[in-house]
Amino acid sequence: MGSIRDLTETDSKLNLFVKLSEREIQFLKFSCTELTYKEIADQMCVSVRTIEGYRDALCEKLNLKTRIGPAVYAIKNNLNGG
């Protein structure tokens, strides 16, 4: 998988599938950790409600059906840094 820029640039080949914001990608990476939504919100300097918004937007964009979906997507697409 490419860089964050590849996922967000308008001329990216990956963009044929879905366009994710840098903050959504950052949330995807955090979703692979054992941090709570409150801890992720603190790390990203936003509210828990904003984190829930990122999750909901990702689920809609990526057609994910569960709350664990973003973490699974991140791992499958090597966005978890591992």
Backbone as CSV, one residue per row, in Angstrom:
resi,resn,N_x,N_y,N_z,CA_x,CA_y,CA_z,C_x,C_y,C_z
1,MET,0.856,-1.179,0.000,0.000,0.000,0.000,0.889,1.225,0.000
2,GLY,0.440,2.277,-0.598,1.213,3.504,-0.719,1.178,4.347,0.533
3,SER,1.638,5.549,0.376,1.714,6.479,1.492,0.361,7.134,1.740
4,ILE,0.284,7.901,2.825,-0.930,8.662,3.114,-1.241,9.585,1.954
5,ARG,-0.223,10.193,1.382,-0.435,11.097,0.240,-1.120,10.345,-0.902
6,ASP,-0.721,9.089,-1.140,-1.343,8.295,-2.200,-2.837,8.108,-1.948
7,LEU,-3.223,8.015,-0.688,-4.623,7.796,-0.362,-5.449,9.069,-0.460
8,THR,-4.798,10.219,-0.384,-5.548,11.472,-0.340,-5.414,12.321,-1.597
9,GLU,-4.399,12.089,-2.417,-4.199,12.882,-3.631,-5.283,12.586,-4.655
10,THR,-5.743,13.606,-5.345,-6.820,13.428,-6.315,-6.374,12.667,-7.555
11,ASP,-5.068,12.676,-7.863,-4.605,11.966,-9.051,-4.082,10.563,-8.735
12,SER,-4.299,10.093,-7.530,-3.820,8.789,-7.111,-4.634,7.664,-7.744
13,LYS,-3.955,6.565,-8.081,-4.657,5.384,-8.583,-5.587,4.820,-7.518
14,LEU,-5.160,4.920,-6.234,-5.981,4.414,-5.151,-7.276,5.198,-5.034
15,ASN,-7.261,6.416,-5.510,-8.420,7.285,-5.411,-9.585,6.803,-6.263
16,LEU,-9.337,5.872,-7.158,-10.421,5.301,-7.944,-11.412,4.573,-7.039
17,PHE,-10.948,4.118,-5.896,-11.780,3.353,-4.989,-12.439,4.239,-3.938
18,VAL,-11.639,5.010,-3.198,-12.183,5.833,-2.125,-11.172,6.912,-1.763
19,LYS,-11.673,8.062,-1.382,-10.789,9.133,-0.936,-10.950,9.299,0.569
20,LEU,-9.844,9.118,1.282,-9.842,9.261,2.732,-9.063,10.513,3.113
21,SER,-9.558,11.206,4.127,-8.828,12.370,4.617,-7.630,11.897,5.446
22,GLU,-6.668,12.775,5.626,-5.506,12.413,6.442,-5.931,12.070,7.864
23,ARG,-6.932,12.786,8.393,-7.409,12.511,9.754,-8.100,11.146,9.826
24,GLU,-8.824,10.771,8.790,-9.448,9.451,8.775,-8.375,8.364,8.750
25,ILE,-7.325,8.580,8.001,-6.222,7.618,7.947,-5.520,7.548,9.293
26,GLN,-5.329,8.701,9.911,-4.723,8.728,11.247,-5.596,7.936,12.223
27,PHE,-6.906,8.127,12.154,-7.811,7.359,13.008,-7.697,5.862,12.717
28,LEU,-7.621,5.496,11.434,-7.469,4.081,11.085,-6.252,3.469,11.767
29,LYS,-5.149,4.204,11.759,-3.929,3.704,12.402,-4.129,3.533,13.899
30,PHE,-4.755,4.521,14.541,-5.017,4.427,15.978,-5.994,3.300,16.297
31,SER,-6.895,3.002,15.374,-7.892,1.966,15.631,-7.261,0.580,15.762
32,CYS,-6.020,0.445,15.332,-5.304,-0.836,15.440,-4.561,-0.968,16.766
33,THR,-4.694,0.014,17.608,-4.033,-0.022,18.915,-5.058,-0.398,19.980
34,GLU,-4.602,-0.501,21.201,-5.505,-0.799,22.301,-6.034,0.467,22.963
35,LEU,-5.865,1.614,22.313,-6.358,2.867,22.871,-7.881,2.924,22.804
36,THR,-8.477,3.548,23.811,-9.913,3.791,23.791,-10.200,4.971,22.870
37,TYR,-11.466,5.174,22.531,-11.822,6.333,21.713,-11.442,7.630,22.434
38,LYS,-11.580,7.667,23.740,-11.195,8.856,24.521,-9.695,9.104,24.378
39,GLU,-8.895,8.053,24.481,-7.443,8.195,24.345,-7.055,8.594,22.925
40,ILE,-7.731,8.034,21.932,-7.467,8.417,20.542,-7.830,9.887,20.345
41,ALA,-8.968,10.292,20.881,-9.390,11.691,20.780,-8.347,12.613,21.400
42,ASP,-7.831,12.245,22.557,-6.794,13.057,23.216,-5.537,13.141,22.352
43,GLN,-5.132,12.027,21.758,-3.942,11.997,20.903,-4.123,12.864,19.660
44,MET,-5.351,12.889,19.131,-5.625,13.641,17.910,-6.113,15.062,18.197
45,CYS,-6.235,15.408,19.484,-6.691,16.743,19.913,-8.076,17.079,19.371
46,VAL,-8.983,16.104,19.464,-10.372,16.306,19.067,-11.264,15.664,20.130
47,SER,-12.567,15.809,19.966,-13.510,15.208,20.913,-13.791,13.750,20.543
48,VAL,-14.317,13.012,21.509,-14.723,11.631,21.257,-15.796,11.607,20.171
49,ARG,-16.646,12.599,20.182,-17.701,12.691,19.166,-17.105,12.803,17.754
50,THR,-16.022,13.550,17.619,-15.343,13.672,16.330,-14.768,12.321,15.907
51,ILE,-14.194,11.608,16.860,-13.651,10.266,16.579,-14.768,9.352,16.085
52,GLU,-15.919,9.416,16.745,-17.056,8.612,16.311,-17.490,9.016,14.901
53,GLY,-17.376,10.296,14.589,-17.689,10.774,13.243,-16.735,10.211,12.210
54,TYR,-15.431,10.161,12.552,-14.455,9.554,11.644,-14.811,8.091,11.404
55,ARG,-15.126,7.395,12.488,-15.489,5.972,12.369,-16.705,5.797,11.470
56,ASP,-17.735,6.599,11.712,-18.961,6.484,10.922,-18.715,6.805,9.450
57,ALA,-17.921,7.847,9.191,-17.612,8.227,7.807,-16.836,7.115,7.109
58,LEU,-15.873,6.524,7.821,-15.093,5.426,7.242,-15.981,4.218,6.955
59,CYS,-16.861,3.911,7.881,-17.758,2.772,7.666,-18.618,2.998,6.429
60,GLU,-19.067,4.222,6.237,-19.880,4.518,5.056,-19.043,4.484,3.779
61,LYS,-17.886,5.155,3.792,-17.033,5.208,2.598,-16.526,3.834,2.183
62,LEU,-16.196,3.018,3.189,-15.566,1.726,2.921,-16.553,0.560,2.971
63,ASN,-17.829,0.890,3.184,-18.876,-0.123,3.272,-18.576,-1.155,4.360
64,LEU,-18.210,-0.654,5.529,-17.924,-1.509,6.680,-19.173,-1.607,7.533
65,LYS,-19.409,-2.760,8.106,-20.668,-2.983,8.800,-20.576,-3.004,10.321
66,THR,-19.372,-3.084,10.870,-19.229,-3.141,12.321,-18.231,-2.095,12.819
67,ARG,-18.220,-1.883,14.118,-17.297,-0.903,14.706,-15.844,-1.357,14.592
68,ILE,-15.619,-2.646,14.505,-14.262,-3.166,14.370,-13.791,-3.105,12.917
69,GLY,-14.700,-2.834,12.004,-14.389,-2.779,10.584,-13.210,-1.893,10.218
70,PRO,-13.123,-0.653,10.753,-11.977,0.198,10.409,-10.627,-0.421,10.788
71,ALA,-10.553,-1.076,11.939,-9.292,-1.704,12.344,-8.943,-2.857,11.409
72,VAL,-9.924,-3.660,11.061,-9.692,-4.778,10.141,-9.236,-4.247,8.783
73,TYR,-9.896,-3.198,8.305,-9.521,-2.585,7.020,-8.077,-2.087,7.078
74,ALA,-7.720,-1.406,8.169,-6.362,-0.861,8.303,-5.321,-1.975,8.292
75,ILE,-5.596,-3.059,8.973,-4.647,-4.176,9.024,-4.531,-4.829,7.649
76,LYS,-5.655,-5.072,6.993,-5.635,-5.704,5.675,-4.906,-4.847,4.639
77,ASN,-4.938,-3.534,4.839,-4.315,-2.611,3.882,-3.003,-2.037,4.391
78,ASN,-2.435,-2.696,5.407,-1.122,-2.351,5.944,-1.027,-0.872,6.375
79,LEU,-2.079,-0.364,6.959,-2.076,1.007,7.475,-1.780,1.057,8.960
80,ASN,-1.573,-0.094,9.568,-1.363,-0.153,11.003,0.106,-0.018,11.388
81,GLY,0.943,0.246,10.419,2.362,0.446,10.705,3.118,-0.845,10.965
82,GLY,2.445,-1.977,10.820,3.117,-3.238,11.116,3.227,-4.148,9.951
